[in-house]
Amino acid sequence: MLESSARLLRLLSLLQSRRDWSGPELAQRLSVDVRTVRRDVDKLRRLGYPIDATAGVAGGYRLGAGAALPPLLLDDEEAVAVAVGLRTAANGTVAGMAETSVRALAKLEQVLPVRLRQRVAAVQSVTVPMASGGPLVPAEVLTAVAAACRDEQQLRFDYRSFGDTESVRNVEPYRLVHTGRRWYLLAWDLDRDDWRTFRLDRLRPWTPPGPRFAPRELPAADLAAFMSHQVSTAVYQLRATITVQASVAEVTERVPPTVGVVEPIDSASCRLTLGASHVDTLVLHLGLLDFEFRVEDPPELAQRVRELSERLRRAA
């Protein structure tokens, strides 16, 4: 009986870890035959777990949506990861998540074994949270946009640009990107016939979403690098190209992806692309590099660096 109960818990854990499972896959994981898997699935159904089954070669099992959440089965590392994640979310950039995360964490800690509760408490006791400083995104906006990305449905929304210009945008949404301070949407703009990025705190989605769309090929294989370019340079009219006498790894440690794009030239030098609204902002970024560099473009940045270097030399 104990072995059978343990197997049911293991089966439920597998069904929670992935959307679809075939009967033979579950049988192999549980070291039983397919007939035993069918009997165990029936037992879980009698216990109130909604498990959908489809017949045929492509058939299998899926944990369906029920009226109440089934208990989550987490191993030690997963439980600690969830607890730490909830603490982090309480200091995040999604509006309303702080209180919700604290409530969920309180429920989780009630059922954590003492050994795991101590591990979570150890992380909490030595961690000093700092406000992200980024704009808050309403939770309903985040979930609505994420659902449209997942379901491949067109999205229409009111958008306020960097210059406070209001417009209505009609897009095919693809990915959400979180830089740590801001949330962005990567989408194909149907009116402009091009890829665009939108800050989530500046958009208000219309409901319901639009019709489904056939996914396009993404604009780059490395989406992280593409988004780094979009949010650090593409949005600015003033852009600079700098040759830095340091490796990519060294410069990347000092220049976050939201500030500039770093590309290798050779093992000892790299190319840095920056964007800003004012030339002095570019000078500030360069002054903090602490590496030898050469301004390739634009000429007004090179001139400004010369002027400030002379002023600093006289001051010293």
C-alpha positions in Angstrom: 0.0 0.0 0.0 2.8 2.4 0.9 4.5 1.6 -2.4 1.3 2.3 -4.3 0.7 5.6 -2.6 4.3 6.7 -3.3 3.8 5.8 -6.9 0.6 7.9 -7.1 2.5 10.9 -5.7 5.3 10.4 -8.2 2.8 10.1 -11.1 1.1 13.3 -10.0 4.4 15.1 -9.8 5.3 14.0 -13.3 1.9 15.2 -14.6 2.6 18.6 -13.0 6.1 18.9 -14.5 5.1 18.7 -18.1 2.0 19.4 -20.2 1.7 16.1 -22.1 2.8 12.5 -21.3 2.4 9.3 -23.2 1.4 6.1 -21.4 4.7 4.4 -22.3 6.7 7.4 -21.1 5.0 7.4 -17.7 5.4 3.7 -17.4 9.1 3.9 -18.0 9.5 6.7 -15.4 7.5 4.8 -12.8 9.1 1.4 -13.7 5.6 -0.2 -14.2 3.6 -1.3 -17.2 1.1 0.8 -19.2 -1.8 -1.0 -17.6 -0.7 0.0 -14.1 -0.4 3.6 -15.3 -4.0 3.5 -16.5 -5.1 2.1 -13.1 -3.2 4.8 -11.2 -4.7 7.5 -13.4 -8.1 6.2 -12.5 -7.2 6.3 -8.8 -6.1 10.0 -9.1 -9.4 10.8 -10.9 -11.4 9.3 -8.0 -9.4 11.5 -5.7 -10.6 14.5 -7.6 -7.6 15.3 -9.9 -8.8 16.2 -13.5 -6.7 14.1 -15.8 -7.5 14.2 -19.5 -6.6 11.3 -21.7 -6.6 10.9 -25.5 -6.4 7.6 -27.3 -4.4 6.6 -30.4 -0.7 6.7 -31.4 -0.4 10.4 -30.4 -2.5 10.0 -27.3 -1.5 10.4 -23.7 -2.3 12.1 -20.4 -2.5 15.7 -19.3 -3.4 17.3 -16.0 -6.5 19.3 -16.7 -7.7 22.5 -15.1 -10.0 21.9 -12.1 -12.1 23.9 -9.8 -9.4 24.0 -7.2 -5.6 23.8 -7.3 -4.2 20.4 -6.6 -1.4 20.2 -4.1 2.0 21.0 -5.6 4.6 18.3 -5.2 8.0 20.0 -5.0 11.4 18.5 -4.2 13.7 20.3 -1.8 15.5 22.5 -4.4 12.2 23.4 -6.1 10.6 24.4 -2.7 13.6 26.6 -1.8 13.6 28.2 -5.3 9.9 29.0 -5.1 10.3 30.6 -1.6 13.3 32.7 -2.7 11.5 33.7 -5.9 8.4 34.8 -3.9 10.6 37.0 -1.7 12.2 38.5 -4.7 8.8 39.2 -6.4 7.8 41.1 -3.3 10.4 43.7 -4.3 9.7 43.5 -8.0 8.3 45.8 -10.7 4.8 44.3 -11.0 2.1 46.4 -9.3 0.2 44.5 -6.6 2.7 41.6 -6.5 4.2 42.5 -3.2 1.2 41.7 -1.1 0.3 38.7 -3.2 3.8 37.2 -3.0 3.9 37.7 0.8 0.6 35.9 1.2 1.7 33.0 -1.0 5.0 32.8 0.8 3.3 32.6 4.2 1.2 29.6 2.9 4.3 27.9 1.5 6.3 28.3 4.7 3.6 26.7 6.7 4.1 23.4 4.9 7.9 23.6 4.5 9.8 21.1 6.6 12.0 22.6 9.3 15.2 21.9 7.4 13.9 23.8 4.3 12.4 26.6 6.3 15.9 27.2 7.9 17.5 27.3 4.4 15.0 29.9 3.2 15.4 31.9 6.5 19.2 31.9 6.0 18.8 33.5 2.6 16.4 36.1 4.0 18.6 36.9 7.0 21.6 37.9 4.9 19.8 39.5 1.9 19.3 43.3 1.8 16.5 44.2 -0.7 16.8 47.3 -2.7 14.1 49.0 -4.7 14.5 48.4 -8.4 13.6 52.0 -9.3 11.8 50.8 -12.4 8.2 51.8 -13.3 5.5 49.4 -12.0 3.5 47.3 -14.5 -0.1 46.4 -13.5 -0.4 42.6 -13.0 -3.4 42.5 -15.3 -1.4 44.1 -18.2 1.5 41.6 -17.7 -0.8 38.6 -17.8 -2.9 39.9 -20.7 0.1 40.5 -22.9 1.7 37.2 -21.8 -1.5 35.3 -22.7 -1.6 37.0 -26.2 2.1 35.9 -26.8 1.3 32.4 -25.7 -1.9 32.0 -27.7 -0.5 33.8 -30.8 -3.3 36.3 -30.8 -3.0 39.9 -32.2 -3.0 42.6 -29.6 -4.3 46.1 -29.9 -3.4 48.7 -27.2 -3.1 52.4 -26.4 0.5 53.4 -26.2 2.3 56.4 -24.8 5.7 57.0 -26.4 8.9 58.4 -24.9 7.8 61.9 -26.0 4.3 61.4 -24.4 2.7 60.9 -27.8 -0.5 58.8 -27.6 -1.2 56.3 -30.3 -3.1 53.0 -30.9 -0.9 50.1 -31.9 -1.9 46.8 -33.6 0.7 44.1 -33.2 1.6 40.4 -33.3 3.1 39.9 -29.8 6.0 37.4 -29.5 8.1 37.8 -26.3 8.2 39.5 -23.0 11.6 40.8 -21.8 12.5 41.8 -18.3 15.7 43.8 -17.8 15.5 43.9 -14.0 14.1 47.5 -14.0 11.6 47.4 -16.9 9.3 45.1 -18.8 9.3 45.2 -22.7 7.2 43.5 -25.4 8.8 42.4 -28.6 6.2 42.4 -31.3 5.6 42.8 -35.1 3.9 46.1 -35.7 1.3 45.5 -38.3 0.9 49.2 -39.2 4.6 49.8 -39.5 5.5 46.4 -41.0 8.5 46.0 -38.8 9.7 44.7 -35.4 9.2 47.0 -32.5 9.7 47.0 -28.7 7.2 48.5 -26.3 7.5 49.3 -22.6 4.7 47.5 -20.7 4.2 50.3 -18.2 3.3 52.6 -21.2 0.6 50.4 -22.8 -3.0 49.6 -22.0 -4.2 46.5 -23.9 -7.7 46.3 -25.4 -9.9 43.3 -24.6 -10.6 40.8 -25.9 -7.4 40.2 -28.0 -7.6 39.9 -31.7 -7.5 36.9 -34.1 -4.8 34.3 -34.1 -1.8 34.8 -36.3 0.8 32.6 -38.0 4.1 33.1 -36.2 6.9 34.9 -38.2 10.5 34.0 -38.0 12.0 35.9 -35.1 14.3 38.9 -35.9 17.4 37.3 -34.6 18.7 34.0 -33.3 20.1 35.7 -30.2 17.1 37.6 -28.9 18.9 38.8 -25.8 21.5 40.6 -28.0 18.7 41.9 -30.3 16.7 43.3 -27.4 19.9 44.8 -25.9 20.3 46.8 -29.1 16.7 47.8 -29.2 16.5 49.2 -25.7 20.0 50.6 -25.4 20.6 52.3 -28.8 17.7 51.9 -31.3 15.3 54.2 -29.3 17.8 57.1 -29.3 18.6 59.5 -32.1 22.1 60.1 -30.8 24.2 56.9 -31.1 27.9 56.4 -30.6 30.5 53.8 -31.7 33.5 53.3 -29.4 36.6 51.1 -29.8 37.6 49.9 -26.3 41.0 48.4 -25.5 39.6 45.6 -23.3 38.0 42.2 -23.9 34.3 41.7 -24.3 34.1 40.0 -20.9 35.8 43.0 -19.2 33.6 45.6 -20.8 30.4 43.6 -20.3 31.1 43.6 -16.5 30.8 47.4 -16.6 28.2 48.0 -19.3 24.8 46.3 -18.7 22.8 45.3 -21.8 20.3 48.1 -21.2 23.1 50.7 -21.7 25.1 49.4 -24.7 25.9 46.6 -27.0 29.4 45.1 -26.8 30.8 43.2 -29.8 34.3 41.6 -30.1 37.0 42.8 -32.4 39.8 40.5 -31.1 40.8 39.0 -27.8 42.0 42.4 -26.4 39.5 44.9 -27.9 35.9 45.3 -28.6 33.3 47.6 -30.1 30.8 49.4 -27.9 27.6 50.9 -29.3 25.8 53.4 -27.0 22.7 55.5 -27.3 21.5 58.6 -25.4 19.4 61.7 -25.6 22.3 64.0 -24.9 26.0 63.9 -25.7 27.0 64.5 -22.1 25.2 61.2 -21.1 27.5 59.4 -23.5 30.6 61.1 -22.0 29.4 60.0 -18.6 29.2 56.3 -19.7 32.7 56.5 -21.2 34.2 58.1 -18.1 33.0 55.2 -16.0 34.5 52.6 -18.3 38.1 52.8 -16.8 39.5 51.5 -20.1 41.4 53.1 -22.9 39.0 53.9 -25.7 38.7 55.8 -29.0 35.6 57.6 -30.2 34.8 56.4 -33.8 31.5 58.3 -34.2 29.8 60.8 -33.9 32.2 63.8 -34.3 30.3 65.9 -31.7 31.1 63.2 -29.1 34.8 63.3 -29.9 34.8 67.1 -29.7 33.0 67.0 -26.3 35.4 64.4 -24.9 38.3 66.7 -25.9 36.7 69.8 -24.3 36.0 67.9 -21.0 39.5 66.3 -20.9 41.1 69.8 -21.2 38.9 71.1 -18.4 39.7 68.2 -16.2 43.4 68.5 -17.0 43.4 72.2 -15.9 41.4 71.3 -12.7 44.1 68.7 -11.8 
